[in-house]
Amino acid sequence: MSPHRVAVTISAAILPFVLAVLGAYTVVNYTTDGRLATYAIIHSQDMTDEQLIKVLGPHPRSVFHHAQLMMRAIDPVIALILGILVGLFEKRIPATMTVLTLVPYFLWTFSKTALAVSQPTGKAVLIWAKGLGIYAAYVLFAVAIARFLSRRMRKDGPPDRSVLV
């Protein structure tokens, strides 16, 4: 790889972290359930149960569940955005560039979630395998998007698949 391509790859590898921070900021500050869940987590030590129920409403579990679902939706959106960006700008090796930009972020995210699991060993291994499988699917999805867009954006057009007889 040329030095320019290495610099672009390193810069692109930082982009998922920036998008994750922006996504978390958006969920926490601009959604009702995210704001309520954050407020309840921060102030739960100082509040009584009645005060927490008053803040969270009649269904407190659903508030946390919706906030968690919105936070989980950040990872596939990051994979989609990076797949599109790499497909638009990289013409020679879009799959490799997509993997090089996404894998550091997903390994960092997986290490945060894997170390937080306090389950028996067998169940923890299944949770880790599920997490790795989900992140592998996100990377493959992004690679497919990048390769598709890269082929469509070439100046010489898509490869000819006709068979010569």
C-alpha positions in Angstrom: 0.0 0.0 0.0 1.2 3.5 -0.8 1.7 6.0 2.1 -1.2 8.0 0.8 -3.5 4.9 1.0 -2.2 4.1 4.5 -3.0 7.7 5.7 -6.5 7.5 4.2 -7.1 4.1 5.9 -6.0 5.4 9.3 -8.2 8.5 8.8 -11.1 6.3 7.8 -10.6 4.0 10.8 -11.2 7.0 13.1 -14.5 7.8 11.4 -16.5 4.9 13.0 -15.5 6.1 16.5 -16.6 9.7 15.6 -19.9 8.4 14.2 -20.4 6.3 17.4 -20.0 9.3 19.6 -22.4 11.4 17.4 -24.9 8.5 17.5 -24.8 8.1 21.3 -25.0 11.9 21.7 -28.1 12.0 19.5 -29.8 9.2 21.3 -29.1 10.6 24.8 -29.9 14.2 24.0 -32.5 14.2 21.3 -34.8 11.2 22.1 -37.2 11.2 25.0 -36.5 7.6 26.1 -32.7 8.3 25.9 -33.0 11.4 28.0 -35.2 9.7 30.6 -33.0 6.6 30.8 -29.8 8.7 31.2 -31.5 10.9 33.8 -32.7 7.9 35.8 -29.3 6.2 35.6 -27.4 9.3 36.8 -29.9 10.2 39.6 -31.0 6.7 40.7 -28.8 6.8 43.8 -30.4 10.0 45.0 -34.1 9.2 44.2 -36.7 7.0 45.9 -38.5 4.3 43.9 -41.6 6.5 43.8 -39.6 9.4 42.3 -38.1 7.1 39.7 -41.5 5.7 38.7 -42.8 9.3 38.4 -39.9 10.3 36.1 -40.0 7.1 33.9 -43.7 6.8 33.7 -45.9 3.7 34.0 -43.6 1.5 32.0 -40.0 2.1 33.2 -38.6 -1.1 31.6 -39.8 0.0 28.2 -38.0 3.3 28.5 -34.7 1.5 29.1 -35.5 -1.1 26.4 -36.1 1.6 23.8 -33.0 3.5 24.7 -31.0 0.2 24.5 -32.5 -0.6 21.0 -31.6 2.9 19.7 -28.0 2.5 21.0 -27.7 -0.9 19.4 -28.9 0.5 16.1 -25.8 2.7 15.9 -23.4 -0.1 14.8 -25.3 -1.2 11.7 -25.7 2.4 10.7 -22.0 2.9 11.0 -21.3 -0.2 8.9 -23.8 1.1 6.2 -22.3 4.6 6.1 -18.7 3.3 5.9 -19.7 0.8 3.2 -21.2 3.6 1.1 -18.2 5.9 1.6 -15.6 3.3 0.8 -17.6 2.2 -2.2 -17.8 5.7 -3.5 -14.1 6.6 -3.0 -12.2 3.4 -3.3 -12.0 1.8 -6.8 -9.2 -0.8 -6.5 -9.7 -2.7 -3.2 -13.0 -1.7 -1.6 -13.4 -4.9 0.4 -10.0 -4.7 2.0 -10.4 -1.0 2.8 -13.9 -1.6 4.3 -12.5 -4.3 6.6 -9.5 -2.2 7.6 -11.8 0.7 8.6 -14.5 -1.3 10.4 -12.6 -4.1 12.3 -10.8 -1.8 14.8 -14.1 -0.2 15.8 -16.0 -3.5 16.1 -13.1 -5.1 18.1 -13.2 -2.1 20.5 -17.0 -2.3 20.8 -16.9 -6.1 21.2 -14.2 -5.9 23.9 -16.4 -3.4 25.9 -19.4 -5.7 25.7 -17.6 -9.0 26.2 -15.8 -7.9 29.3 -19.1 -6.7 30.8 -20.7 -10.1 30.7 -20.9 -11.7 34.1 -22.4 -15.1 33.2 -21.3 -18.7 33.8 -18.5 -19.7 31.4 -20.7 -21.6 28.9 -23.3 -18.9 28.6 -20.6 -16.2 28.3 -19.0 -18.1 25.4 -22.3 -18.2 23.6 -22.8 -14.5 24.2 -19.3 -13.8 22.8 -19.9 -16.0 19.8 -23.2 -14.3 19.1 -21.5 -10.8 19.4 -18.7 -11.8 17.0 -21.2 -13.3 14.6 -23.3 -10.1 14.6 -20.2 -7.9 14.0 -19.0 -10.2 11.3 -22.4 -9.9 9.6 -22.1 -6.1 9.8 -18.7 -6.1 8.2 -19.8 -8.5 5.4 -22.8 -6.3 4.8 -20.6 -3.2 4.5 -18.2 -5.1 2.2 -21.0 -6.1 -0.1 -22.2 -2.5 -0.3 -18.7 -1.2 -0.9 -18.0 -3.7 -3.7 -21.3 -3.0 -5.3 -20.9 0.7 -5.4 -17.3 0.5 -6.4 -18.2 -1.6 -9.4 -21.0 0.8 -10.4 -18.8 3.9 -10.0 -15.9 2.7 -12.2 -15.3 4.7 -15.3 -15.0 1.6 -17.5 -18.4 0.3 -16.3 -19.2 -2.9 -14.6 -17.4 -6.1 -15.8 -18.9 -7.8 -18.8 -20.2 -11.2 -17.8 -21.2 -12.4 -21.2 -19.8 -15.7 -22.4 -17.9 -15.7 -25.7 -18.6 -18.8 -27.9 
